[in-house]
Amino acid sequence: MNDDTPESPGTPPAAATATTPASEPPRKEGGWERETIEKLVFATLREQQSARRWKLVFRLFWLALVGALVWWAVRQAEGPVPVSKPHTALIEIRGEIAAGASASADNVLGSLRTAFEDDGAQAIVLLIDSPGGSPVQAGIINDEINRLRAIHQKKVYAVVEETCASAAYYIASAADAIYVDKASLVGSIGVLMDGFGFTGLMDKLGIERRLMVAGQNKGMLDPFSPQDASQKAYIQAMLGEIHAQFIAVVKKGRGDRLKETPDTFTGLVWSGQQAVAMGLADGLGSLDSVARDVVKAEDIVDYTQRENVGLRLARELGVHMGEGAFKAARRAGVEFR
């Protein structure tokens, strides 16, 4: 008996009944990996664009900040606006009197000229608190006070706070009058040059000094060489000459008010009360009392030229930016020669 049943005509084979849906596209190999990579790339690009935008914002911010600092510095450098109302002109002389310091001749002379040229300034008061400094800087200031006073016919008063010694008193002696506190330190009319000598220590340590000069006095005052008697005498004579100049300035400025004693020009320092008794000062007083009772103009206008904070900040910022650019260029392989 044959179990095979003959297929009816038109009936498809059994294998043909299993068909793939036509709507489903063929799957590409690696599709999810490509999609992930595309997302990462786009995210990186967006992050780079955001970083560039913020970098631009920060650059514009620093540019605006530098511009504001420069503008403010220029405004500050213009100094005080001339005041027509009667007032007392104040100029402070504080700290060391030296080139580059706040009490340098450049700063003080600029303040003096502005104050003298202001018609509202009835007199100039030098508010002094200084232990001294350069005789050259002090001499320049002293000469300029005398010159401007002769041109503008205005009085100059010195008011001492804590200390008015050495080069500071050199300046104060140009004033028409000097006022002090009873406990102020005044004087020190002398000249000083100091240093150190290490020759004995070098001998103990077995150190040999090898100094070669062209000109037998070129190594004068070398701290590692023995002191030469003739060079010492030369320096002492030079100091004596400068001291004589100092004494002449004080005598000219104080005139008959000075009660000279053997100790007056020895470099000693006196209290304010002693200075008044010796004729080194004219009386006791403060800035306010001198403005009120002597100048007769209680309003005080400060003409002191101080270090310009805006210019200093702008200068330091420029230096830091320059250093950053230089380091970046070096990292990039660029060299400046």
Contacts in CASP RR format, 6 or more apart in sequence:
PFRMAT RR
TARGET T0000
AUTHOR 0000-0000-0000
METHOD contacts of the structure
MODEL  1
MNDDTPESPGTPPAAATATTPASEPPRKEGGWERETIEKLVFATLREQQS
ARRWKLVFRLFWLALVGALVWWAVRQAEGPVPVSKPHTALIEIRGEIAAG
ASASADNVLGSLRTAFEDDGAQAIVLLIDSPGGSPVQAGIINDEINRLRA
IHQKKVYAVVEETCASAAYYIASAADAIYVDKASLVGSIGVLMDGFGFTG
LMDKLGIERRLMVAGQNKGMLDPFSPQDASQKAYIQAMLGEIHAQFIAVV
KKGRGDRLKETPDTFTGLVWSGQQAVAMGLADGLGSLDSVARDVVKAEDI
VDYTQRENVGLRLARELGVHMGEGAFKAARRAGVEFR
62 321 0 8 1.000
66 314 0 8 1.000
66 317 0 8 1.000
66 318 0 8 1.000
67 314 0 8 1.000
69 310 0 8 1.000
69 313 0 8 1.000
69 314 0 8 1.000
69 317 0 8 1.000
70 314 0 8 1.000
72 310 0 8 1.000
73 308 0 8 1.000
73 309 0 8 1.000
73 310 0 8 1.000
73 311 0 8 1.000
73 313 0 8 1.000
73 314 0 8 1.000
76 308 0 8 1.000
76 309 0 8 1.000
76 310 0 8 1.000
76 311 0 8 1.000
77 308 0 8 1.000
77 311 0 8 1.000
79 114 0 8 1.000
79 303 0 8 1.000
79 305 0 8 1.000
80 114 0 8 1.000
80 301 0 8 1.000
80 302 0 8 1.000
80 303 0 8 1.000
82 117 0 8 1.000
82 118 0 8 1.000
82 119 0 8 1.000
82 120 0 8 1.000
83 118 0 8 1.000
83 120 0 8 1.000
83 121 0 8 1.000
83 301 0 8 1.000
84 119 0 8 1.000
84 120 0 8 1.000
85 120 0 8 1.000
85 299 0 8 1.000
86 120 0 8 1.000
86 122 0 8 1.000
86 297 0 8 1.000
86 299 0 8 1.000
87 120 0 8 1.000
87 121 0 8 1.000
87 122 0 8 1.000
87 297 0 8 1.000
87 299 0 8 1.000
87 300 0 8 1.000
87 301 0 8 1.000
88 121 0 8 1.000
88 122 0 8 1.000
88 123 0 8 1.000
88 125 0 8 1.000
88 290 0 8 1.000
88 291 0 8 1.000
88 295 0 8 1.000
88 297 0 8 1.000
88 298 0 8 1.000
88 299 0 8 1.000
88 300 0 8 1.000
88 301 0 8 1.000
89 115 0 8 1.000
89 116 0 8 1.000
89 118 0 8 1.000
89 121 0 8 1.000
89 122 0 8 1.000
89 123 0 8 1.000
89 124 0 8 1.000
89 125 0 8 1.000
89 301 0 8 1.000
89 303 0 8 1.000
90 125 0 8 1.000
90 127 0 8 1.000
90 287 0 8 1.000
90 300 0 8 1.000
90 301 0 8 1.000
90 302 0 8 1.000
90 303 0 8 1.000
90 304 0 8 1.000
91 108 0 8 1.000
91 111 0 8 1.000
91 112 0 8 1.000
91 115 0 8 1.000
91 124 0 8 1.000
91 125 0 8 1.000
91 126 0 8 1.000
91 127 0 8 1.000
91 302 0 8 1.000
91 303 0 8 1.000
91 304 0 8 1.000
92 126 0 8 1.000
92 127 0 8 1.000
92 129 0 8 1.000
92 302 0 8 1.000
92 304 0 8 1.000
93 103 0 8 1.000
93 108 0 8 1.000
93 126 0 8 1.000
93 127 0 8 1.000
93 128 0 8 1.000
93 129 0 8 1.000
93 130 0 8 1.000
93 168 0 8 1.000
93 171 0 8 1.000
94 102 0 8 1.000
94 103 0 8 1.000
94 127 0 8 1.000
94 128 0 8 1.000
94 129 0 8 1.000
94 130 0 8 1.000
95 101 0 8 1.000
95 102 0 8 1.000
95 103 0 8 1.000
95 129 0 8 1.000
95 130 0 8 1.000
95 131 0 8 1.000
95 132 0 8 1.000
96 103 0 8 1.000
96 130 0 8 1.000
96 131 0 8 1.000
96 132 0 8 1.000
96 133 0 8 1.000
97 103 0 8 1.000
97 104 0 8 1.000
97 130 0 8 1.000
97 132 0 8 1.000
97 133 0 8 1.000
97 134 0 8 1.000
97 137 0 8 1.000
97 138 0 8 1.000
97 141 0 8 1.000
97 167 0 8 1.000
97 168 0 8 1.000
97 171 0 8 1.000
98 104 0 8 1.000
98 133 0 8 1.000
98 134 0 8 1.000
98 137 0 8 1.000
99 105 0 8 1.000
99 106 0 8 1.000
99 134 0 8 1.000
99 137 0 8 1.000
100 106 0 8 1.000
102 306 0 8 1.000
102 307 0 8 1.000
103 130 0 8 1.000
103 137 0 8 1.000
104 137 0 8 1.000
105 137 0 8 1.000
105 139 0 8 1.000
105 140 0 8 1.000
105 141 0 8 1.000
105 144 0 8 1.000
107 304 0 8 1.000
107 305 0 8 1.000
107 306 0 8 1.000
108 141 0 8 1.000
108 144 0 8 1.000
108 171 0 8 1.000
108 305 0 8 1.000
109 140 0 8 1.000
109 141 0 8 1.000
109 144 0 8 1.000
110 305 0 8 1.000
111 303 0 8 1.000
111 304 0 8 1.000
111 305 0 8 1.000
112 124 0 8 1.000
112 141 0 8 1.000
112 144 0 8 1.000
112 145 0 8 1.000
112 148 0 8 1.000
112 303 0 8 1.000
113 148 0 8 1.000
114 303 0 8 1.000
115 121 0 8 1.000
115 124 0 8 1.000
115 303 0 8 1.000
116 124 0 8 1.000
116 148 0 8 1.000
116 149 0 8 1.000
116 151 0 8 1.000
116 152 0 8 1.000
116 154 0 8 1.000
117 152 0 8 1.000
118 301 0 8 1.000
118 303 0 8 1.000
121 154 0 8 1.000
121 301 0 8 1.000
121 303 0 8 1.000
122 154 0 8 1.000
122 295 0 8 1.000
122 296 0 8 1.000
122 297 0 8 1.000
123 154 0 8 1.000
123 155 0 8 1.000
123 156 0 8 1.000
123 157 0 8 1.000
123 294 0 8 1.000
123 295 0 8 1.000
123 297 0 8 1.000
124 154 0 8 1.000
124 155 0 8 1.000
124 156 0 8 1.000
124 157 0 8 1.000
125 156 0 8 1.000
125 157 0 8 1.000
125 158 0 8 1.000
125 159 0 8 1.000
125 287 0 8 1.000
125 290 0 8 1.000
125 291 0 8 1.000
125 295 0 8 1.000
125 300 0 8 1.000
126 156 0 8 1.000
126 157 0 8 1.000
126 158 0 8 1.000
126 159 0 8 1.000
126 171 0 8 1.000
126 172 0 8 1.000
126 175 0 8 1.000
127 159 0 8 1.000
127 161 0 8 1.000
127 287 0 8 1.000
128 158 0 8 1.000
128 159 0 8 1.000
128 160 0 8 1.000
128 161 0 8 1.000
128 163 0 8 1.000
128 164 0 8 1.000
128 168 0 8 1.000
128 171 0 8 1.000
128 172 0 8 1.000
129 160 0 8 1.000
129 161 0 8 1.000
129 162 0 8 1.000
129 163 0 8 1.000
129 164 0 8 1.000
130 163 0 8 1.000
130 164 0 8 1.000
130 165 0 8 1.000
130 167 0 8 1.000
130 168 0 8 1.000
131 163 0 8 1.000
131 165 0 8 1.000
131 166 0 8 1.000
131 168 0 8 1.000
132 138 0 8 1.000
132 165 0 8 1.000
132 166 0 8 1.000
132 167 0 8 1.000
132 168 0 8 1.000
132 169 0 8 1.000
132 188 0 8 1.000
133 166 0 8 1.000
133 167 0 8 1.000
133 168 0 8 1.000
134 167 0 8 1.000
135 167 0 8 1.000
135 170 0 8 1.000
135 191 0 8 1.000
135 242 0 8 1.000
135 245 0 8 1.000
135 246 0 8 1.000
137 167 0 8 1.000
138 167 0 8 1.000
138 168 0 8 1.000
138 170 0 8 1.000
138 171 0 8 1.000
139 170 0 8 1.000
139 171 0 8 1.000
139 249 0 8 1.000
141 171 0 8 1.000
141 174 0 8 1.000
142 170 0 8 1.000
142 171 0 8 1.000
142 173 0 8 1.000
142 174 0 8 1.000
142 249 0 8 1.000
145 156 0 8 1.000
145 171 0 8 1.000
145 174 0 8 1.000
145 175 0 8 1.000
146 174 0 8 1.000
148 154 0 8 1.000
149 155 0 8 1.000
149 156 0 8 1.000
149 176 0 8 1.000
155 176 0 8 1.000
155 177 0 8 1.000
155 295 0 8 1.000
156 174 0 8 1.000
156 175 0 8 1.000
156 176 0 8 1.000
157 175 0 8 1.000
157 176 0 8 1.000
157 177 0 8 1.000
157 178 0 8 1.000
157 179 0 8 1.000
157 290 0 8 1.000
157 294 0 8 1.000
157 295 0 8 1.000
158 164 0 8 1.000
158 171 0 8 1.000
158 172 0 8 1.000
158 175 0 8 1.000
158 177 0 8 1.000
158 178 0 8 1.000
158 179 0 8 1.000
159 178 0 8 1.000
159 179 0 8 1.000
159 180 0 8 1.000
159 285 0 8 1.000
159 286 0 8 1.000
159 287 0 8 1.000
159 290 0 8 1.000
160 172 0 8 1.000
160 178 0 8 1.000
160 179 0 8 1.000
160 180 0 8 1.000
160 181 0 8 1.000
160 184 0 8 1.000
160 186 0 8 1.000
160 272 0 8 1.000
160 281 0 8 1.000
161 181 0 8 1.000
161 184 0 8 1.000
162 184 0 8 1.000
162 185 0 8 1.000
163 184 0 8 1.000
163 185 0 8 1.000
163 186 0 8 1.000
164 172 0 8 1.000
164 178 0 8 1.000
164 180 0 8 1.000
164 184 0 8 1.000
164 185 0 8 1.000
164 186 0 8 1.000
164 187 0 8 1.000
165 185 0 8 1.000
165 186 0 8 1.000
165 187 0 8 1.000
165 188 0 8 1.000
165 269 0 8 1.000
166 187 0 8 1.000
166 188 0 8 1.000
166 189 0 8 1.000
166 190 0 8 1.000
166 192 0 8 1.000
169 186 0 8 1.000
169 187 0 8 1.000
169 188 0 8 1.000
169 189 0 8 1.000
169 250 0 8 1.000
169 280 0 8 1.000
170 246 0 8 1.000
170 249 0 8 1.000
170 250 0 8 1.000
172 178 0 8 1.000
173 249 0 8 1.000
173 250 0 8 1.000
173 252 0 8 1.000
173 253 0 8 1.000
173 254 0 8 1.000
174 249 0 8 1.000
174 253 0 8 1.000
177 282 0 8 1.000
177 283 0 8 1.000
177 294 0 8 1.000
178 275 0 8 1.000
178 280 0 8 1.000
178 281 0 8 1.000
178 282 0 8 1.000
178 283 0 8 1.000
179 281 0 8 1.000
179 282 0 8 1.000
179 283 0 8 1.000
179 284 0 8 1.000
179 285 0 8 1.000
179 286 0 8 1.000
179 289 0 8 1.000
179 290 0 8 1.000
179 294 0 8 1.000
180 186 0 8 1.000
180 272 0 8 1.000
180 275 0 8 1.000
180 276 0 8 1.000
180 281 0 8 1.000
180 283 0 8 1.000
180 284 0 8 1.000
180 285 0 8 1.000
181 272 0 8 1.000
181 284 0 8 1.000
181 285 0 8 1.000
181 286 0 8 1.000
182 271 0 8 1.000
182 272 0 8 1.000
182 273 0 8 1.000
182 284 0 8 1.000
183 271 0 8 1.000
183 272 0 8 1.000
183 273 0 8 1.000
184 271 0 8 1.000
184 272 0 8 1.000
184 275 0 8 1.000
185 269 0 8 1.000
185 270 0 8 1.000
185 271 0 8 1.000
185 272 0 8 1.000
186 269 0 8 1.000
186 270 0 8 1.000
186 271 0 8 1.000
186 272 0 8 1.000
186 274 0 8 1.000
186 275 0 8 1.000
186 280 0 8 1.000
186 281 0 8 1.000
187 267 0 8 1.000
187 268 0 8 1.000
187 269 0 8 1.000
187 270 0 8 1.000
187 275 0 8 1.000
187 280 0 8 1.000
188 267 0 8 1.000
188 268 0 8 1.000
188 269 0 8 1.000
189 246 0 8 1.000
189 247 0 8 1.000
189 250 0 8 1.000
189 264 0 8 1.000
189 265 0 8 1.000
189 266 0 8 1.000
189 267 0 8 1.000
190 243 0 8 1.000
190 246 0 8 1.000
190 265 0 8 1.000
190 266 0 8 1.000
190 267 0 8 1.000
191 239 0 8 1.000
191 240 0 8 1.000
191 242 0 8 1.000
191 243 0 8 1.000
191 246 0 8 1.000
193 235 0 8 1.000
193 239 0 8 1.000
195 221 0 8 1.000
195 223 0 8 1.000
196 223 0 8 1.000
197 223 0 8 1.000
197 224 0 8 1.000
197 227 0 8 1.000
198 223 0 8 1.000
198 224 0 8 1.000
199 209 0 8 1.000
199 224 0 8 1.000
199 225 0 8 1.000
199 226 0 8 1.000
202 208 0 8 1.000
202 209 0 8 1.000
202 224 0 8 1.000
209 224 0 8 1.000
209 225 0 8 1.000
211 219 0 8 1.000
211 222 0 8 1.000
211 224 0 8 1.000
211 225 0 8 1.000
213 219 0 8 1.000
217 231 0 8 1.000
217 234 0 8 1.000
219 225 0 8 1.000
220 228 0 8 1.000
220 231 0 8 1.000
220 234 0 8 1.000
220 235 0 8 1.000
221 231 0 8 1.000
221 235 0 8 1.000
243 265 0 8 1.000
246 265 0 8 1.000
247 265 0 8 1.000
250 258 0 8 1.000
250 265 0 8 1.000
251 258 0 8 1.000
251 260 0 8 1.000
254 279 0 8 1.000
254 280 0 8 1.000
257 279 0 8 1.000
257 282 0 8 1.000
258 264 0 8 1.000
258 278 0 8 1.000
258 279 0 8 1.000
258 280 0 8 1.000
259 277 0 8 1.000
259 278 0 8 1.000
259 279 0 8 1.000
261 278 0 8 1.000
264 278 0 8 1.000
264 280 0 8 1.000
270 278 0 8 1.000
270 280 0 8 1.000
272 281 0 8 1.000
272 284 0 8 1.000
273 284 0 8 1.000
275 281 0 8 1.000
276 282 0 8 1.000
276 283 0 8 1.000
276 284 0 8 1.000
287 300 0 8 1.000
288 298 0 8 1.000
288 300 0 8 1.000
291 297 0 8 1.000
291 298 0 8 1.000
291 299 0 8 1.000
291 300 0 8 1.000
292 298 0 8 1.000
326 336 0 8 1.000
329 335 0 8 1.000
329 336 0 8 1.000
END
